[in-house]
Amino acid sequence: MKKQILIAKNIANEGPGLIEEILNKVNVPYSFLDVHDETHFPPIEKLHALIVMGGPDSANDTTKKMLRELAYIREVISAGIPYLGICLGLQTLVKANGGKVIKSPLKETGVRDPQGNFFTATITKEGKDDPLFQGITPSFKVFHLHGEMVELTPSMKLLAIGNHCRNQIVKIGSNAYGMQCHLELTQDLFEFWLDEDCDLQKIPRNSLRKDFEEIYNEYSYTGKRIFENFLKITFNQKL
């Protein structure tokens, strides 16, 4: 049975960006699934890994879509299949495994906080030796677009913290990761979000563009390296 990486999309405009660039670079087969479709998730035996993207839903929703998604994530994690969740993908990971999703005290949007400081993620002591961060600086700039955050169970590991929303990058078991921040944005995807997202439209477009251009070289290096590291974890360093 030929396996592939499944990219689950919770909304059409939250594409994989840099993740897809890395998958194409290393020639790893992948496919997309619109989670809103009534079609079933593929059998987990067909997966190398599951990547779940962001979206406007809440992991606390009781819709058929969300309940089906949470159940599939639990099945994937129980089977020990590698997992990477972005934004809502983190929240569904934590919710599916006994943690909580609550309202964030700060609705983090864009690249700067209300005080004008860049949003950052700082690797914790527990995260320093994790293979996900191989070749990554101890603190790095990130992009945000969320109004909820996660509360962890004692068995979940906190790998990186934010300067406002603390639980930024989380690990469950040996190979399931979730990040509250977005590290997948290409410049084209960023421009598309500026046109589509109502929260980003509350920030002056020229300011957002200037800030994103300022951090982009560092930002894209960090994102690509983390996604490459995740693939090495997925394939036991064989890439």
BANUTOR-325986 format. One record per residue (C-alpha): residue number from 1; residue in three letters; x, y, z. Coordinates in Angstrom, 2 decimals, padded with zeros to 5 digits, always signed. Layout:
N
+-------+------+---------+---------+---------+
! vexgu ! rodo !    east !   north !      up !
+-------+------+---------+---------+---------+
!   NUM !  ala !       X !       Y !       Z !
...
+-------+------+---------+---------+---------+
***
This chain:
239
+-------+------+---------+---------+---------+
! vexgu ! rodo !    east !   north !      up !
+-------+------+---------+---------+---------+
!     1 !  met ! +000.00 ! +000.00 ! +000.00 !
!     2 !  lys ! +001.54 ! +003.33 ! -001.07 !
!     3 !  lys ! +001.61 ! +005.83 ! +001.77 !
!     4 !  gln ! +001.52 ! +009.59 ! +001.60 !
!     5 !  ile ! +001.28 ! +012.67 ! +003.76 !
!     6 !  leu ! -002.27 ! +013.95 ! +004.16 !
!     7 !  ile ! -002.80 ! +017.72 ! +004.43 !
!     8 !  ala ! -006.19 ! +018.43 ! +005.99 !
!     9 !  lys ! -007.54 ! +021.90 ! +005.18 !
!    10 !  asn ! -010.11 ! +023.51 ! +007.46 !
!    11 !  ile ! -010.67 ! +026.41 ! +005.04 !
!    12 !  ala ! -009.67 ! +026.88 ! +001.42 !
!    13 !  asn ! -007.47 ! +029.96 ! +001.93 !
!    14 !  glu ! -005.26 ! +028.37 ! +004.61 !
!    15 !  gly ! -002.97 ! +026.48 ! +002.29 !
!    16 !  pro ! +000.30 ! +024.77 ! +003.22 !
!    17 !  gly ! +002.62 ! +027.40 ! +001.72 !
!    18 !  leu ! +006.20 ! +026.63 ! +002.73 !
!    19 !  ile ! +005.20 ! +023.12 ! +003.81 !
!    20 !  glu ! +004.23 ! +022.29 ! +000.24 !
!    21 !  glu ! +007.50 ! +023.80 ! -001.03 !
!    22 !  ile ! +009.48 ! +021.47 ! +001.23 !
!    23 !  leu ! +007.39 ! +018.42 ! +000.29 !
!    24 !  asn ! +008.00 ! +019.11 ! -003.39 !
!    25 !  lys ! +011.70 ! +019.72 ! -002.76 !
!    26 !  val ! +012.22 ! +016.31 ! -001.16 !
!    27 !  asn ! +009.75 ! +014.58 ! -003.50 !
!    28 !  val ! +007.45 ! +013.22 ! -000.78 !
!    29 !  pro ! +003.95 ! +012.26 ! -002.02 !
!    30 !  tyr ! +001.07 ! +014.16 ! -000.45 !
!    31 !  ser ! -002.61 ! +014.85 ! -000.95 !
!    32 !  phe ! -005.19 ! +017.33 ! +000.28 !
!    33 !  leu ! -008.47 ! +016.77 ! +002.09 !
!    34 !  asp ! -011.17 ! +019.39 ! +002.59 !
!    35 !  val ! -012.36 ! +018.57 ! +006.09 !
!    36 !  his ! -015.74 ! +020.15 ! +005.34 !
!    37 !  asp ! -016.48 ! +017.47 ! +002.75 !
!    38 !  glu ! -018.73 ! +014.63 ! +003.82 !
!    39 !  thr ! -016.19 ! +012.16 ! +002.48 !
!    40 !  his ! -014.41 ! +010.02 ! +005.03 !
!    41 !  phe ! -010.81 ! +010.45 ! +006.06 !
!    42 !  pro ! -008.58 ! +007.82 ! +004.47 !
!    43 !  pro ! -007.55 ! +004.78 ! +006.53 !
!    44 !  ile ! -004.63 ! +005.68 ! +008.76 !
!    45 !  glu ! -002.65 ! +002.80 ! +007.26 !
!    46 !  lys ! -002.24 ! +005.00 ! +004.17 !
!    47 !  leu ! -000.52 ! +007.82 ! +006.08 !
!    48 !  his ! +003.11 ! +008.70 ! +006.52 !
!    49 !  ala ! +001.89 ! +011.70 ! +008.52 !
!    50 !  leu ! -001.09 ! +013.98 ! +009.05 !
!    51 !  ile ! -000.76 ! +017.76 ! +008.74 !
!    52 !  val ! -003.77 ! +019.81 ! +009.87 !
!    53 !  met ! -003.95 ! +023.46 ! +008.82 !
!    54 !  gly ! -005.70 ! +026.42 ! +010.42 !
!    55 !  gly ! -009.22 ! +027.71 ! +009.99 !
!    56 !  pro ! -012.01 ! +029.79 ! +011.54 !
!    57 !  asp ! -013.67 ! +026.92 ! +013.44 !
!    58 !  ser ! -013.19 ! +026.24 ! +017.12 !
!    59 !  ala ! -012.02 ! +022.87 ! +018.38 !
!    60 !  asn ! -014.84 ! +023.27 ! +020.92 !
!    61 !  asp ! -017.48 ! +023.15 ! +018.16 !
!    62 !  thr ! -019.89 ! +020.23 ! +018.26 !
!    63 !  thr ! -020.53 ! +020.14 ! +014.51 !
!    64 !  lys ! -020.29 ! +016.86 ! +012.62 !
!    65 !  lys ! -017.25 ! +018.24 ! +010.85 !
!    66 !  met ! -015.33 ! +018.99 ! +014.05 !
!    67 !  leu ! -016.34 ! +015.80 ! +015.87 !
!    68 !  arg ! -015.23 ! +013.76 ! +012.86 !
!    69 !  glu ! -011.93 ! +015.65 ! +012.69 !
!    70 !  leu ! -011.20 ! +015.21 ! +016.41 !
!    71 !  ala ! -011.98 ! +011.50 ! +016.25 !
!    72 !  tyr ! -009.61 ! +011.04 ! +013.31 !
!    73 !  ile ! -006.82 ! +012.93 ! +015.07 !
!    74 !  arg ! -007.23 ! +010.72 ! +018.15 !
!    75 !  glu ! -006.95 ! +007.66 ! +015.93 !
!    76 !  val ! -003.81 ! +009.00 ! +014.26 !
!    77 !  ile ! -002.11 ! +009.85 ! +017.56 !
!    78 !  ser ! -003.09 ! +006.53 ! +019.14 !
!    79 !  ala ! -001.44 ! +004.74 ! +016.21 !
!    80 !  gly ! +001.80 ! +006.69 ! +016.65 !
!    81 !  ile ! +001.58 ! +008.33 ! +013.23 !
!    82 !  pro ! +003.49 ! +011.65 ! +012.99 !
!    83 !  tyr ! +001.31 ! +014.75 ! +013.23 !
!    84 !  leu ! +001.84 ! +018.46 ! +012.63 !
!    85 !  gly ! -000.87 ! +020.99 ! +013.44 !
!    86 !  ile ! -000.89 ! +024.70 ! +012.57 !
!    87 !  cys ! -003.07 ! +027.11 ! +014.63 !
!    88 !  leu ! -006.44 ! +025.30 ! +014.65 !
!    89 !  gly ! -004.38 ! +022.16 ! +013.95 !
!    90 !  leu ! -002.68 ! +022.67 ! +017.33 !
!    91 !  gln ! -005.99 ! +023.28 ! +019.06 !
!    92 !  thr ! -007.59 ! +020.15 ! +017.60 !
!    93 !  leu ! -004.52 ! +018.12 ! +018.61 !
!    94 !  val ! -004.74 ! +019.29 ! +022.21 !
!    95 !  lys ! -008.54 ! +019.01 ! +022.39 !
!    96 !  ala ! -008.52 ! +015.49 ! +020.91 !
!    97 !  asn ! -006.02 ! +014.36 ! +023.54 !
!    98 !  gly ! -007.65 ! +015.69 ! +026.70 !
!    99 !  gly ! -006.48 ! +019.30 ! +026.84 !
!   100 !  lys ! -008.59 ! +022.46 ! +026.66 !
!   101 !  val ! -009.14 ! +025.24 ! +024.15 !
!   102 !  ile ! -010.03 ! +028.60 ! +025.70 !
!   103 !  lys ! -010.30 ! +032.24 ! +024.69 !
!   104 !  ser ! -006.93 ! +033.93 ! +024.39 !
!   105 !  pro ! -006.49 ! +037.06 ! +026.54 !
!   106 !  leu ! -005.02 ! +038.73 ! +023.45 !
!   107 !  lys ! -006.33 ! +038.16 ! +019.95 !
!   108 !  glu ! -002.96 ! +037.89 ! +018.26 !
!   109 !  thr ! -002.99 ! +039.17 ! +014.68 !
!   110 !  gly ! -000.15 ! +039.81 ! +012.26 !
!   111 !  val ! +003.49 ! +040.16 ! +013.26 !
!   112 !  arg ! +003.39 ! +042.81 ! +016.02 !
!   113 !  asp ! +001.65 ! +042.98 ! +019.39 !
!   114 !  pro ! -000.30 ! +046.06 ! +020.60 !
!   115 !  gln ! +002.92 ! +047.49 ! +022.06 !
!   116 !  gly ! +004.60 ! +047.34 ! +018.67 !
!   117 !  asn ! +006.91 ! +044.42 ! +019.44 !
!   118 !  phe ! +007.33 ! +041.55 ! +017.02 !
!   119 !  phe ! +005.58 ! +038.34 ! +018.04 !
!   120 !  thr ! +008.18 ! +035.73 ! +018.94 !
!   121 !  ala ! +008.37 ! +032.11 ! +020.02 !
!   122 !  thr ! +011.11 ! +031.13 ! +022.48 !
!   123 !  ile ! +012.25 ! +027.54 ! +022.82 !
!   124 !  thr ! +011.87 ! +026.13 ! +026.32 !
!   125 !  lys ! +014.43 ! +024.11 ! +028.25 !
!   126 !  glu ! +012.46 ! +020.99 ! +027.35 !
!   127 !  gly ! +012.36 ! +022.00 ! +023.71 !
!   128 !  lys ! +016.09 ! +022.71 ! +023.31 !
!   129 !  asp ! +016.99 ! +019.11 ! +022.57 !
!   130 !  asp ! +013.93 ! +018.27 ! +020.50 !
!   131 !  pro ! +014.75 ! +017.30 ! +016.90 !
!   132 !  leu ! +012.04 ! +019.68 ! +015.63 !
!   133 !  phe ! +014.32 ! +022.62 ! +016.47 !
!   134 !  gln ! +017.59 ! +021.35 ! +015.06 !
!   135 !  gly ! +019.37 ! +024.33 ! +013.50 !
!   136 !  ile ! +016.86 ! +026.85 ! +014.90 !
!   137 !  thr ! +017.76 ! +029.92 ! +016.99 !
!   138 !  pro ! +016.49 ! +029.96 ! +020.61 !
!   139 !  ser ! +013.94 ! +032.67 ! +019.76 !
!   140 !  phe ! +012.34 ! +033.44 ! +016.40 !
!   141 !  lys ! +009.74 ! +035.79 ! +014.93 !
!   142 !  val ! +006.31 ! +034.40 ! +014.05 !
!   143 !  phe ! +003.02 ! +035.37 ! +012.42 !
!   144 !  his ! -000.29 ! +035.08 ! +014.29 !
!   145 !  leu ! -003.97 ! +034.90 ! +013.43 !
!   146 !  his ! -005.98 ! +033.45 ! +016.30 !
!   147 !  gly ! -008.37 ! +034.29 ! +019.14 !
!   148 !  glu ! -008.19 ! +031.02 ! +021.11 !
!   149 !  met ! -005.36 ! +029.18 ! +022.82 !
!   150 !  val ! -004.68 ! +025.82 ! +024.45 !
!   151 !  glu ! -004.34 ! +024.55 ! +028.00 !
!   152 !  leu ! -002.17 ! +021.45 ! +028.29 !
!   153 !  thr ! -002.46 ! +018.25 ! +030.28 !
!   154 !  pro ! +000.53 ! +017.22 ! +032.46 !
!   155 !  ser ! +001.67 ! +014.68 ! +029.87 !
!   156 !  met ! +001.93 ! +017.27 ! +027.08 !
!   157 !  lys ! +005.29 ! +018.96 ! +026.53 !
!   158 !  leu ! +005.63 ! +022.70 ! +026.01 !
!   159 !  leu ! +008.46 ! +023.22 ! +023.51 !
!   160 !  ala ! +008.18 ! +026.97 ! +022.83 !
!   161 !  ile ! +006.45 ! +029.88 ! +024.55 !
!   162 !  gly ! +005.05 ! +033.15 ! +023.22 !
!   163 !  asn ! +005.33 ! +036.61 ! +024.68 !
!   164 !  his ! +001.54 ! +036.81 ! +025.11 !
!   165 !  cys ! -000.09 ! +033.46 ! +024.34 !
!   166 !  arg ! +002.26 ! +031.20 ! +026.30 !
!   167 !  asn ! +001.61 ! +027.74 ! +024.84 !
!   168 !  gln ! +003.02 ! +028.22 ! +021.35 !
!   169 !  ile ! +004.54 ! +024.91 ! +020.28 !
!   170 !  val ! +003.46 ! +021.66 ! +021.89 !
!   171 !  lys ! +004.44 ! +018.00 ! +021.66 !
!   172 !  ile ! +002.41 ! +014.91 ! +022.45 !
!   173 !  gly ! +004.15 ! +011.56 ! +022.60 !
!   174 !  ser ! +007.21 ! +011.10 ! +020.41 !
!   175 !  asn ! +006.15 ! +012.61 ! +017.09 !
!   176 !  ala ! +002.97 ! +014.73 ! +017.36 !
!   177 !  tyr ! +003.51 ! +018.49 ! +017.22 !
!   178 !  gly ! +001.30 ! +021.55 ! +017.13 !
!   179 !  met ! +002.11 ! +025.23 ! +016.81 !
!   180 !  gln ! -000.19 ! +028.16 ! +017.58 !
!   181 !  cys ! +001.81 ! +030.44 ! +015.32 !
!   182 !  his ! +001.90 ! +030.36 ! +011.53 !
!   183 !  leu ! +005.28 ! +029.53 ! +010.00 !
!   184 !  glu ! +003.98 ! +028.36 ! +006.63 !
!   185 !  leu ! +003.36 ! +031.69 ! +004.91 !
!   186 !  thr ! +004.91 ! +032.39 ! +001.54 !
!   187 !  gln ! +004.78 ! +035.93 ! +000.25 !
!   188 !  asp ! +002.00 ! +034.97 ! -002.19 !
!   189 !  leu ! -000.04 ! +033.34 ! +000.57 !
!   190 !  phe ! +000.50 ! +036.39 ! +002.78 !
!   191 !  glu ! -000.86 ! +038.68 ! +000.05 !
!   192 !  phe ! -003.86 ! +036.39 ! -000.41 !
!   193 !  trp ! -004.63 ! +036.54 ! +003.31 !
!   194 !  leu ! -004.47 ! +040.35 ! +003.23 !
!   195 !  asp ! -007.29 ! +040.28 ! +000.69 !
!   196 !  glu ! -009.36 ! +037.61 ! +002.44 !
!   197 !  asp ! -009.05 ! +037.96 ! +006.23 !
!   198 !  cys ! -011.17 ! +040.55 ! +008.03 !
!   199 !  asp ! -008.89 ! +040.69 ! +011.09 !
!   200 !  leu ! -005.81 ! +041.43 ! +009.01 !
!   201 !  gln ! -007.77 ! +044.11 ! +007.18 !
!   202 !  lys ! -008.05 ! +046.03 ! +010.46 !
!   203 !  ile ! -004.30 ! +046.64 ! +010.31 !
!   204 !  pro ! -002.94 ! +049.13 ! +007.72 !
!   205 !  arg ! -001.86 ! +047.03 ! +004.75 !
!   206 !  asn ! +001.33 ! +048.97 ! +004.08 !
!   207 !  ser ! +002.45 ! +048.47 ! +007.69 !
!   208 !  leu ! +001.79 ! +044.73 ! +007.51 !
!   209 !  arg ! +003.65 ! +044.43 ! +004.22 !
!   210 !  lys ! +006.63 ! +046.39 ! +005.54 !
!   211 !  asp ! +006.85 ! +044.30 ! +008.71 !
!   212 !  phe ! +006.48 ! +040.99 ! +006.87 !
!   213 !  glu ! +009.16 ! +041.97 ! +004.37 !
!   214 !  glu ! +011.45 ! +042.93 ! +007.25 !
!   215 !  ile ! +011.22 ! +039.53 ! +008.92 !
!   216 !  tyr ! +010.67 ! +037.33 ! +005.87 !
!   217 !  asn ! +014.20 ! +035.99 ! +005.34 !
!   218 !  glu ! +014.45 ! +034.91 ! +008.98 !
!   219 !  tyr ! +010.82 ! +033.79 ! +009.04 !
!   220 !  ser ! +011.01 ! +031.63 ! +005.92 !
!   221 !  tyr ! +014.32 ! +030.06 ! +006.99 !
!   222 !  thr ! +012.81 ! +029.10 ! +010.35 !
!   223 !  gly ! +009.63 ! +027.71 ! +008.80 !
!   224 !  lys ! +011.43 ! +025.68 ! +006.15 !
!   225 !  arg ! +013.92 ! +024.27 ! +008.65 !
!   226 !  ile ! +011.20 ! +023.26 ! +011.12 !
!   227 !  phe ! +009.15 ! +021.58 ! +008.36 !
!   228 !  glu ! +012.26 ! +019.78 ! +007.08 !
!   229 !  asn ! +012.95 ! +018.62 ! +010.63 !
!   230 !  phe ! +009.40 ! +017.32 ! +010.94 !
!   231 !  leu ! +009.87 ! +015.27 ! +007.78 !
!   232 !  lys ! +013.13 ! +013.86 ! +009.16 !
!   233 !  ile ! +011.21 ! +012.85 ! +012.29 !
!   234 !  thr ! +008.49 ! +011.31 ! +010.11 !
!   235 !  phe ! +010.93 ! +009.25 ! +008.09 !
!   236 !  asn ! +013.41 ! +008.53 ! +010.91 !
!   237 !  gln ! +016.10 ! +010.85 ! +009.55 !
!   238 !  lys ! +016.16 ! +009.08 ! +006.17 !
!   239 !  leu ! +015.58 ! +012.14 ! +003.97 !
+-------+------+---------+---------+---------+
***
